[in-house]
Amino acid sequence: MKRSLKAVVPAALVLSLALAGCGDSGSSTDGAATGLSGTIKGAGASSKDAAEQAWIAKFGADNPNATISYSPDGSGAGREKLISGAVDYAGSDSAMDAEEFAAAKKTCTGDIIQFPVYVSPIGIGYNVEGVDNLQLSPATTADIFSHKIKKWNDPAIAKDNPGVTLPSTNITTVNRSDESGTSKNFAAYLAEAAPKNWKHEPDDVWPIKGGEAAKGTAGVVNAIKNGKGTIGYADASQLGELKAAKVKVGNEYVEYSPEAAAKILEHSKREDAASKTNFAVKLDRSVKEAGVYPVVLLSYALTCSAPTDAEKGKLTKAYLEYVSSEAGQQVAAEQAGAAPLSETARGWATDALSQLKTD
């Protein structure tokens, strides 16, 4: 993957899909449904927009009479739009909580289904002249983003980077200005891996003022790229040519990669193992095992289990079945640098979507 990952198509792209009636549906050679028609809308996490557009493009090649759109408005906005009934499905880097579930009852006559569809490393991107291979421990990272460390030649950064000449440049942190699951996932890493240094509860709203704030993943990446002495967090697939820090795990510093990020799922458990619709996952970001990259985001697909429009429900179900399939996950890996879901996680998606009523 490294740092040359590409978004496949513009963010607001709406792709027209395939075929005449739902009654003529079949499947393509890779198992994706075919013969579908209709229109559905999605919105949510900007982090997985490249993956969404790749999925829509492939699904659309098999279903040219259907129309699917995805608007990367942010995780919080995606959940809000699903709760209000403005979209048919949402993408979120944060699982929906009990209060949101209750609010969704007003528009969803069934339950909200949520399950993981996208795993990606969060890259700690930086732009510091003369520094090409930055290494950061969890404690140092927490102190940088809480503004306790203010200059790049601080002794704590020097300790993580022996033999590296660090400039006296001021540090400018870049965080999301909008509600973001990426913020929550990054803060969760800091809270779990460096609890003595990071005292803030993980939340979609970034808790600290004083840095530079930018909207969306693209906004953060551009702010880091165009700044001086900048450092921020973003889905690694969208860092482009920006350099990214290696993070300390146990006694080694680990570079981000889909493979290293995927290993975190081996340390994951469902938050509610008894639920048939809620497949939210608890990640162990304090893991010390060699080769695991713990700064990850886990993005969910969310939809209503009893849609009021059965035809929209059929298309939503078919699309999300493809997204979570082995073939769909391979597309996300190739086009967006995602870490493919494990067989167990794909099984969660199958179980969750079996609860979606389309008749």
Order of alpha helices (4+ residues) and beta strands (2+ residues): beta-beta-beta-beta-alpha-beta-alpha-beta-alpha-beta-beta-alpha-alpha-beta-alpha-beta-alpha-beta-beta-beta-beta-alpha-beta-beta-beta-alpha-alpha-alpha
